[in-house]
Amino acid sequence: MGRAHETGGRAVPQYARIAADLLRQIEDGTLPPGELLPSEAELMRTYNVSAGTVRKAMAEVRAGGRVETRHGKGSLVKKRPPVRQRSSDRFRRSHRTKGQAAYLAEAAQSGAVPGVRVLSVEHRAVPDDVAPLLRVAPGTEVLARRRLYLRDGVPVETATSFIPRDVADAIPQLRAENPGSGGIYARFEGAGHEFAEFVETLQARGATAAETEVLGLTPGTPVIHLVREAVTTLGRVIEVCDTVMAADQFVLTYRIPAVD
């Protein structure tokens, strides 16, 4: 069991052949979206291989981002494609004037039904890693808006916006669960803050236990940790957004100018 087969002069491990076969079935619709993949025991019988070979094959399938594992249910074919986030256009002012915040605009482009759930809006001490970005002293009180974003009812992203108190105090809508059409950036602009740029820093890492729970992830699933600074034409950072995204649900595309 677990023997390699020759393909084009190269030995292909049995687990890789099984993974390729399962992915082919997903692609051609034999295993449609929402369908449970065969159990480990079923795969062992079908391919006449050991449990270890099946587990390696399933690890390959999961790495392709086409299935999700749910505790007590097994592995299911995902129902939705990744969101394609386009850094060059998702913060366009035209989206906000149409009443669309960035996430709603990008999710709609993928054909999914987006959703936002506000988890908390509160004054709290700024996190130590956010304080220097907002250029405030550690422990300074800021407004924190924490949200959970969903696609077709499934959690895919959490985001917490940290806003300086003087900015938040001048814009009462920022304390509301629903800040209004176009999101908080539209409220900033309505109060006279003009944006010059958005600076994003990304890191790929494993999900924490808390992130695994809130996003419904399989333990060990990678996430994208993105921190965005919203910078005005006066050079002030008026929001830092700390975001954690299920990595297999997003494709990030950046446009980088080739000239000065």
PyMOL commands that set and color helices and strands:
alter all, ss='L'
color gray80, all
select helices_A, chain A and resi 14-27+40-47+51-63+93-97+102-109+131-134+165-169+172-175+183-190+209-215+247-249
alter helices_A, ss='H'
color red, helices_A
select strands_A, chain A and resi 5-7+10-12+67-70+74-77+83-86+114-125+141-151+154-164+195-206+222-232+237-246+250-253
alter strands_A, ss='S'
color yellow, strands_A
deselect
rebuild
show_as cartoon
